Amino acid sequence: YNDKLKNNGSFQLISNGKMLFFRGVMDENRMKKTLTQSNRKNGDAKVAGDNNIEMFLTSMKDKLTWQLIINDRGVWTSTLRNRPKSASDYKYVQMPGCNVTVKREAKRWIVLASFPLKTLNPSGGEFRMNLIRTRKVALEPV
């Protein structure tokens, strides 16, 4: 496989004090070869197996983490994890007030999402985010 499989991306976070806004641009030179299933609906845990991004949004004071998974068709699911319990102690629950939109283009996909800060970080204070991109596209030998 050649280096044409490398793809860039970028993201931005801004807040108005009540909402957190996310914009992510994922370059994808194999957009037509995405392995994302087109029959998924919001809340489907199988979104984790698609071409996706995952966000872990953690409130340090409240000891809770929201995991949000968004595929390249705009379908999303989320989990709520209470810490410091085990990593397996979480449940799939759609984040209240979360809005997600995805725009697919020939060689990239763009995610626009918004989240209520009171849901993410109820008590205020330190807040952390981790972003992971999982590329699931068909590969072709060179």
C-alpha positions in Angstrom: 0.0 0.0 0.0 1.3 3.4 -0.8 1.5 6.7 1.1 -1.7 8.0 -0.6 -3.5 6.4 2.3 -2.3 9.1 4.6 -5.0 11.7 5.3 -5.0 14.9 7.4 -7.6 16.4 9.5 -8.3 19.3 11.9 -10.7 20.3 14.5 -11.9 23.4 16.4 -13.7 23.9 19.7 -15.4 27.1 20.7 -17.9 27.9 23.4 -20.4 30.6 24.1 -20.6 29.8 27.8 -23.7 27.6 27.4 -22.8 25.3 24.5 -19.6 23.7 23.3 -19.3 23.7 19.5 -17.1 21.3 17.5 -16.0 21.5 13.9 -13.9 18.6 12.5 -12.6 18.2 9.0 -11.4 14.7 8.0 -9.6 14.5 4.7 -10.4 11.2 3.0 -9.0 10.4 -0.4 -11.1 7.2 -0.4 -14.4 8.7 0.5 -16.2 6.6 -2.2 -14.7 3.5 -0.6 -15.9 4.1 3.0 -17.0 1.0 4.8 -19.7 2.8 6.8 -23.0 1.0 6.8 -25.7 3.2 5.3 -28.6 1.6 7.3 -27.4 2.8 10.8 -29.6 5.0 12.9 -28.7 7.3 15.8 -28.1 5.3 19.0 -26.7 2.2 17.1 -23.6 1.0 19.0 -22.3 -0.5 15.8 -21.4 3.1 14.7 -18.1 2.3 16.5 -17.3 -0.1 13.6 -17.7 2.5 10.9 -15.4 5.2 9.5 -15.7 7.5 12.5 -14.4 9.9 15.0 -14.7 9.3 18.8 -14.7 12.1 21.3 -14.1 11.5 25.0 -15.4 14.6 26.9 -14.5 14.4 30.6 -15.7 16.5 33.6 -12.9 16.2 36.2 -15.0 17.5 39.1 -18.0 15.4 38.3 -16.0 12.3 37.5 -18.0 11.6 34.4 -17.0 11.0 30.7 -19.2 11.2 27.7 -18.0 9.2 24.7 -19.5 10.3 21.4 -19.0 8.3 18.2 -19.9 10.0 14.9 -19.7 8.2 11.5 -19.1 9.8 8.1 -22.8 9.7 7.4 -23.8 11.8 10.4 -25.1 8.9 12.5 -24.0 9.1 16.2 -24.2 7.3 19.5 -22.9 8.1 22.9 -22.1 6.5 26.2 -21.9 7.9 29.7 -19.1 6.6 31.9 -18.9 7.4 35.6 -15.4 7.3 37.0 -13.5 5.8 38.8 -15.5 2.7 38.1 -14.2 0.1 35.7 -14.0 1.0 32.0 -16.6 -1.6 31.3 -19.1 0.1 33.6 -20.8 2.4 31.1 -24.1 2.5 29.2 -25.2 3.7 25.8 -27.4 6.7 26.2 -28.0 9.5 23.7 -26.6 12.8 25.1 -29.4 15.2 25.8 -29.2 18.4 23.7 -26.5 17.1 21.4 -26.8 18.0 17.7 -24.7 16.5 14.9 -24.5 17.3 11.2 -22.0 15.8 8.7 -21.3 17.1 5.2 -19.8 14.5 2.9 -17.6 15.8 0.0 -15.6 14.0 -2.6 -12.4 13.9 -0.6 -13.4 14.8 3.0 -16.1 14.8 5.5 -17.0 17.6 7.9 -18.6 17.2 11.3 -20.5 20.1 13.0 -21.6 19.2 16.6 -22.9 21.1 19.6 -23.2 20.0 23.2 -24.8 21.7 26.3 -22.0 22.5 28.8 -24.3 21.7 31.7 -24.6 18.1 30.3 -20.9 17.7 29.7 -19.6 19.5 32.8 -22.4 20.0 35.4 -20.4 21.5 38.2 -18.0 23.5 36.0 -14.2 23.5 36.6 -11.6 21.5 34.6 -12.8 19.8 31.5 -10.8 17.5 29.1 -11.3 16.2 25.6 -9.6 13.4 23.7 -10.3 12.8 19.9 -9.7 9.6 18.0 -10.2 9.0 14.3 -10.8 5.5 13.0 -10.5 5.2 9.3 -12.6 2.3 7.8 -12.2 2.5 4.0 -11.5 -0.2 1.5 -7.9 -0.6 0.6 -6.4 -1.4 -2.8 -3.0 -3.0 -3.3 -0.6 -0.8 -5.4 
